[in-house]
Amino acid sequence: MRLVRTVICDIEGTTSSLDFVHHVLFPYAARELPAFVRERGDDPAVSALLDDVRAEAGEPDADAGRIVDILLGWIAEDRKAKPLKDLQGMIWEQGYRDGTFRGHVYADTAPAFRRWRERGASIGIYSSGSVAAQKLLFRHSEAGDLTGFIDDWFDTSIGHKRDPESYRRIAAHVGRPADTILFISDTAAELDAAAEAGMRTMQMARGERVSGGRHPVVVSFDEVTI
């Protein structure tokens, strides 16, 4: 078996706590969203995303108030809609920069990144959150700026996380054979898709060991050897 040359990590439940996302980031975005749309809705980048919201919602004539209602509904249901994720990233930037919060990472995350890099492996992140939001979390993390460890960033622009083709595209982007890439996630359906694309997989089960699946299970990055 060939050596692992690239490790790709999910974020929620893998490098970082679900609670941070759902109890810190989502409420902050929901609270700040109306003012953000009102004050920056005419900015070209924001305006384009609002048009994407209208298109995805099937409401081409939705005004700003209606768009806010749509977005708040999507936040409540944790909808993986790219315009929402991009807008959330823009809103979270201010919270990170003014110190309202720092990005949560588990205590084993930064040491694992250092260990993998020392062994010559590259590191990538693949999350449904926008690349901009990913970079903010790791740049302003509780363990310091971790972006220097991360070579590649992937969001749903490359494809949905449960689609094997997304992982084929990731392998092509990284430029390494799929069987030299290890994907770590807490979600079995994502791992199934990565495995179908030829990647090696590990299921992260923080705090609770799971069994009976097709993927090797770990409870921390301390158990991941490459």
Buried (B, 14 or more C-beta within 10 A) or exposed (E): EEEBBBBBBBBBBBBBBBEBBEEBBBEBBBEBBBEBBEEBBEEEEBEEBBBBBBEBBEEEEBEEEBBBEBBBEBBEEEBBBBBBBBBBBBBBBEBBEEEEBBBBBBEBBBEBBEBBBEEEBBBBBBBBBBBBBBBBBBBBBBBEEBBEBBBBBBBBEBBEBBBBEBBBBBBEEBEBEBBBBBBBBBBBEBBBBBBBBBBBBBBBBBEEEEEEEEBBBBBBBEEBEB
